[in-house]
Amino acid sequence: MSSRRGGRLPVVLFSHGAHDHRADHTVVVQELASHGYVVVTVDHTYDAFSQFPDGRVIVPLRDHPLGPADFAEDVRFVLDQIEEIDAGRNPDAGHRPLPAGLCGALDRRRIGMFGWSKGATATARVMYADRRVRAGLSLDGPMEPVMTAPLDRPFMLMTAEFTRAAEPSVAEFWSHLLVSETPGSVPVLARYDGQRPLAPWLIRVFQNWHVSQIRSHPGSQTLPEDDIALPLPVRQEDRWHDLFCSAARDWLTTLSEQEVLLLGLRWRYRLSQRDISHLFGVHEGTISRQTDKLRDRCLERIGKKLTAEGWTGDDLEGFILTELGSLLVDDPHHGPTQPATRESRRS
């Protein structure tokens, strides 16, 4: 810990790799401390060589190795102890007085974490489970088991062996990281890694961003209501539903990748035209016109197919739009993923 020059100091935690120890990254820890951070390093008991206050030395368990989840639980325990220290209580076994100046010196609103290898994966798991950690850094973490939930706080990946190209779990984790809407931040499109179809990747990333915005504004409406955000439909006769699915699949194969993306964002995830215009970097009126054209083409192509099959209902347009909303919301196998896959193969 560096000398305190007024105000509270940000805190950084470090989690080591498998069968390693907390001193392995001493150079990094010292560098951080020299810049005014309080750095807390963790020896993960039974994965590292650790010495208890009573003199006992604990060695790694080779037959029952600890996983990233165990590391994460260790770190969350340490976070609790940081709160104790900041309150002026020493959680060590001897309950000795705290070093002078430590009480009240920790800024618990600015806690970050970094780790190497297994500790890097543990860093991500801690951030999923504990919002006290505001930012994370992975030093070549394999990110296994795979983590697929959105993470709405800053997280940096530095890779060497476990790159996105070499490790599917890292690529999967990367796809769920969000970019904040701040000046100078990397645009969402610039983060596409080329490892998967673009449309479903962007739909998922943008939906996760939208969810994070809702969480930060409790009064926001979860699903924007407009002319395209249709209610979930009541199922029609099975025969017409099956015919519709067949016609819809054929129609989806004719769409461009951007049209598939627009369709998914508007119908499947019910995002407003304004949100989509911000994502695409175009005027809202452009999205409105594109949506209208997409709607008209959908009605024309699928309508012709159903009419040719002997449709006798009163509201063909309503049936198509209702079934399309159901198809994209309820059945991911018939959603935008398949045509996007074909588009990626063409390129």
N, C-alpha and C positions, 0 to 999 in steps of 0.2 A: 504494500500500500504506500502510495506517495504521500508527501506532506500535504496537509490540508491548507488551502488558501481561501478560506471563506466559502460558505455554501456547502450543500451536500454533494457527495461524490457518487457518480454512477458506478454500478456494480456489474462485473462480468464473471460468469461461472465457467469453469473448464471441466470437461469430462474426457478421460483418456480412452485409448483404444483397448482392444481385447488383450488381457494378460499384460497390460502395461502399467504405468504408474503416473501419478500426478506431476512428478518432476520432469517428465519427458519433454515437456514444452516450456521449460523454465525461461528460455530466451524470449519467447513470445509473451509470457506472463510478465516478465520484467519490463519489456517494452511497453505493454499496456499500462502497467503501474506508473511508469515514468511519465505518462501523459495524463495522469490524474484519475485513473480508474482503480477501484478496489477490486482486486481479482481474487476469486475464491476457487481453489482447486480441490478436486474430490478424488480420494482413493476409494474405488469401489470394492468394498470388502468381499473377499472370496474370489475376486477376479484379479486383484492386484496384491502385491506384498504390502501389508498394512501392519502398523504397530499401534496397539491400544494403550491407553494411559497407564494401565497396570503392568505394562512391559510385554504382554503377549504379542507374538508376531503371527499374523494370519497369512497363509499362502494361498495361491489360486487353487480352486477346485477344478481339476482337469476332467473328472468324470461327470460333473454337473455344471457346465459352463453357464454363466449368467448371460441373459439377452439384453437388448436395448431397453426393453420394458423395465427390467430390474434396475438398470442404470438410471432410467428416468425417475423411478420411485426414490432412489437415493438422492437425486438432485432436488426433488420436491421436498424431501425431508430437510435438506440443507437450506432451501428457501425459507422454511419455517424457522430454522435457527437464525437466519439472517434477520428476520423480524424480531426475534428475541434479543439479539445483540443490539439492534437499533433502538430497542426500548430500554436498554441499559442493563439487561440480564445476560450473564455469561452461561451458555448452555453446556460448557465443558464439564467433565466428570468431577473436577475439584471445585467448581463454582467460584473460581477466583475472580477478583475484580477485573473489569475490562481495561485494556490499555488506555491511557489518557487520550481523550479526544475522539474515541471510537463511537461512544454513545451519541446518537443523533447525527452521525456523520454520513450515514448511508442514504442515498436517494432511492427509495424503493419504487419510485415511479419510473426509474431508468435502469432496468435490469436487462442485461443481455446474456447470451450464452454461446459458447462455441465448443466444438469437440472434434476429435480425430477418429476416423473409422467407426467403430461401434459407438464411441462417444458422440460422433457426429449424428448418427441415426437417433441416438438418445436425445440429442438437442431438439430435433424435430418433434419427437414424441412428447417431450416436456412442453413444447409450445402448443401442441394440440390440447394438452391436458391442463395447462396452467397459464392463465393470462398474465401472471406476474412477470413473465419473461416477454419482453417487448420486441426483441430482435434476435436472430440466430445466424450462426455461421457453421457450415459443414466443411470440414477438411477431409475430403475424399471418403465420405460415408457411403456405404452400399444401399442405404435406405430400405433395408429388409427387416421384418416383413413389409410388404408393399403398403404404403399409406395413400389413401385415395380421397380423404376429406379435404375441403378447401382450407388454406391457411392464409389468414387475412392480415398478417404482420410481416415486416421485412425479414427475408431469409436469403442468405447468399450461399451458393454452392461453388466450392473450389475443388475441382476433380483432377485426378491423375490416372489411377487405375480404374475407378468406378465412374466412368464418364456416362453421359446420356446415351451415346452411341453403343457402348459396350454393355451397359447394365439397364435392362428394361425397368427395373424398380426405380432407378434414378430418373429415367425419362418420365415415368408415370408421376412421381412425386413433383417433378419440375412443372408438369402441366397443370398442377393445382395451385401453384404459387400465384399470388395476385400482385398487380402493379398499382401503386397508389396514383391517384390523379393529382400529381404535384408537378410544378414546373421542372423540366429537366429529367423527369422520369422516363424510363424506356417504354415506348409504345407497346401495346399488347401484341400487335402484329410482328414487331421486331423480335419477339421472343419465340416465335414459332421455330421448332427444331427440325422440321422436315421428316420426323420419324413416324408420323401418323397422318391420316387424312386431315386436311386443314379444317373443314367445316365443323365436324363434331368437336374437334379440339377447341376451336374458338367459341363455339356455343357453350361448352362447359366452362371455359375460362371466364367468359363474359357473364354467365349466369352466377358464377361464384363471386365475381366482383359486384354484381347487382345485389346479391345477398348480403355482402359485407356493408354496402351502402345502406341497406335497410336496417341492419343492426346498429349502425352509427346514427340513424335518425329514426327513433322509435315510432314517430308519428307517421312514417311513410306507409303507403299502401303496398302490400306485398305483390299483388298481381294487378298491374294497371288495367283499368277498364276502358276499352275503346271498341270501335266497330269490328276489329278482327279478333279480340280476346273473347272467343265464344265460350259459353258454358259447356260443361261436359254433357254429351248427348245421351239420350236414351237409345239403346240398341234397336235397330230396325230388324226386319226379317232377315234371317241368316243368309238366305240366298243373295239378296241384294247387297248385304254387307260383304260377302265373299267376292261378288262381282266388282264392287267398288274397290276393294283392296287390290285386286288384280289390275284394274284400270289405273289406280293411283300409282302402283309400282311402275307401270309402263310410263306414266307421265313423269315421274320423278327422274327417270333415266334421261329425259330430254333436257333437264335443267342444267344451267351452268353452276359452277361451284359457289359463286356469290349468290345466285338465286336460291340454292339449297340452304345456304347460311341464313339468308333473309327469311326464308320460310320457317326454318327452325326457331329463329329468334322471335318471330312474330306469333306463330301459331303454337309451337311447342312450349316455349318459355314465356310467352305473353308479354314481351317487352314492348315498351312504347316506341313510337316512331322517333321520338326525340332521343331516347337512349341509343337506338340503332344508328341514327345520324351522327351522334358523337363518336360511336365506335368506328364507323366507316369514314368519318371525316368529310361528310357531304352535308348539303342543306336538307332540312327535314322534308321539304317539298319533293326532293328527289326520291327519298324513301317512299313517300306517299304514292308517287306516280309508279315506281317500280312495283309496289305492293298491289296497286290496282291492276297493272298489266298481268302480274302473276296470278291474281285472282281470276281475271277474265280467261286466261289461257287454261287454267285449271277447270273452270266451268265448261268451257267449250270442248276440251279433249275428253274429259271423263263423262260429260253429259252425252256426247255422241256415242260413247261405248255403252252406256246404260240404256239409251234410247234404242240402239240397235238390238239390245238384248230383250226389248219388250217392256221397258219401264212404263208403268201405268199410274204412278202416284201423282199427286197434285203439285207438290213443291220439289221439283228436281234440284233447283239451286240450293234450297235450304238443306236438303238431304246430303248433297255433296259437301257443303261447307261444314255441316255438323259432323259427318263421318270423318272428314279430313282432320278436324280438331281432335276427335277421339283417337284417330290413328296415330297422330304425332305425339299425343300426351300419354296414351295408355300402352302403346305397343312399340317399344324401341326398335324391334326387328324390322318394322316398316317405316322407321323414321328417316332422318336425313343421312344416317351413317352409310347405308349401302351405296347410294349414288355418289357420295363424296369419295368412297373408296375407289369406285370406277374412274372418277375424274383424276384422282391421284395417280392411278396406274397409267392413264393416258399421257400424263406429263412425265 
